[in-house]
Amino acid sequence: MTKLDSPITTTGSIPENAAGGVLHIDLDALASNWRTLRDNAGGAETGAVVKANAYGIGIEKAVPALGQAGCRTFFVAHLSEAIRARAVAPDATIYVLNGLFTGTCPTYAEFDLRPVLGSFEEIEEWAGFCRGRGQKRKAAIHVDTGMNRLGLTVSQGLTLKDRAELKDFETALLMSHFVSAEESDNPLNIQQIEAFQAVRSTLPDVPASLPNSSGIFLRDKPQYALVRPGYALYGGNPTPDQANPMKPVVGLEARIVQLRWVEADHTVGYNGRWLALSKRRIATLSVGYADGYPRSSSARGKSNDELLAGMALVAGRPCPFAGNVSMDLIAIDVTDVPESQVQRGDTVTLIGGDLTVDKVGRRAGTIGYEILTNLGSRYARTYRGGQG
Ligand SMILES: *Cc1c(COP(=O)(O)O)cnc(C)c1O
């Protein structure tokens, strides 16, 4: 096994030898990725997006590790996530991206959180709350420059400066969000940058924030006060048409429960969707879609097909999935691995090495983001590094 230079801690109640899968999370790599992003951010403050349990790796572990690296500003999607972040980061700035839900202002105040306001209704509610309390509390305002999902329209944004409610609270951040920054040549990037610049210029004293992970790496970009990377922190490639500048943060190993020979013309798994054309050696792993490993990685075809389906690394060799991914099990074809190198109880790699989260996502017909955010609760989790 690899030699480790930092302590490993295991959380949760599942001992490794009882778990179907073991998730290895490298908090030193997380911190290193944050520093890499900061060094590419053109002098902007570098925040961290830790929504969805810090993209699956554990918000209570990720936030302190990022804080130690120097991160001061965190973004989550839900108020409940913000409260979890606050518990481990008493002094950090925490924004809630998904807007202000009616009646929640007192909770924001209680935990010293900042809403990201995305409509005039939300702005009015926050302003009214602040007026009532006699406190100019901080919030962000979100302008939608192309996603057509959340935030004020650009034309609404251009009228912001004339609204009386803006005097009742402090607009600490004006933000927007890229539609497809991972496509560096997409003309939408420039269109969004320009639309956002137009709104910014009407509120010149408000700090502005646009880039996500991929946006940080766009060639032509104005200066921003703050950048908001998520995916790249966790090892995803923010520049898909180039080598990944980030370190891997997540590794996933699965245990082999059984090995068997399957005769020619027999099928493997539910609905018999994979056919052995010759005698094949099949290893069955104790991980399935109930662990968050996508069923869309199922291998439907014949044993000699090159399928865009899931893959495991066994003793360093790529081994294709065989048949449908079940709720709790995955079958893989290990015929090409020397028999002595695949034994009951061994672990195989489902994420790690050449099997990056991006690649696992592609082979499941989705994106690495979804692989990370679905990382299941049945795994034993080991954390490396992160303790100051
Ligand atoms: C999720 C999110 C981010 C982070 O995006 P990545 O592509 O993961 O870097 C930034 N800003 C907003 C508004 C988001 O919702």
Ligand as a Chemical Component Dictionary entry (heavy atoms), coordinates in Angstrom:
data_LIG
# 
_chem_comp.id                   LIG 
_chem_comp.type                 NON-POLYMER 
_chem_comp.pdbx_formal_charge   0 
_chem_comp.three_letter_code    LIG 
# 
loop_
_chem_comp_atom.comp_id 
_chem_comp_atom.atom_id 
_chem_comp_atom.alt_atom_id 
_chem_comp_atom.type_symbol 
_chem_comp_atom.charge 
_chem_comp_atom.model_Cartn_x 
_chem_comp_atom.model_Cartn_y 
_chem_comp_atom.model_Cartn_z 
_chem_comp_atom.pdbx_ordinal 
LIG C1 C1 C 0 -22.037 25.369 -7.130  1  
LIG C2 C2 C 0 -21.736 26.799 -7.378  2  
LIG C3 C3 C 0 -20.414 27.238 -7.506  3  
LIG C4 C4 C 0 -19.250 26.289 -7.621  4  
LIG O1 O1 O 0 -19.206 25.795 -8.930  5  
LIG P1 P1 P 0 -18.076 24.733 -9.374  6  
LIG O2 O2 O 0 -18.352 24.530 -10.819 7  
LIG O3 O3 O 0 -18.323 23.507 -8.564  8  
LIG O4 O4 O 0 -16.769 25.352 -9.097  9  
LIG C5 C5 C 0 -20.200 28.605 -7.590  10 
LIG N1 N1 N 0 -21.232 29.491 -7.573  11 
LIG C6 C6 C 0 -22.518 29.097 -7.478  12 
LIG C7 C7 C 0 -23.601 30.100 -7.494  13 
LIG C8 C8 C 0 -22.817 27.730 -7.390  14 
LIG O5 O5 O 0 -24.095 27.337 -7.315  15 
# 
loop_
_chem_comp_bond.comp_id 
_chem_comp_bond.atom_id_1 
_chem_comp_bond.atom_id_2 
_chem_comp_bond.value_order 
_chem_comp_bond.pdbx_ordinal 
LIG C1 C2 SING 1  
LIG C2 C3 SING 2  
LIG C2 C8 DOUB 3  
LIG C3 C4 SING 4  
LIG C3 C5 DOUB 5  
LIG C4 O1 SING 6  
LIG O1 P1 SING 7  
LIG P1 O2 DOUB 8  
LIG P1 O3 SING 9  
LIG P1 O4 SING 10 
LIG C5 N1 SING 11 
LIG N1 C6 DOUB 12 
LIG C6 C7 SING 13 
LIG C6 C8 SING 14 
LIG C8 O5 SING 15 
# 
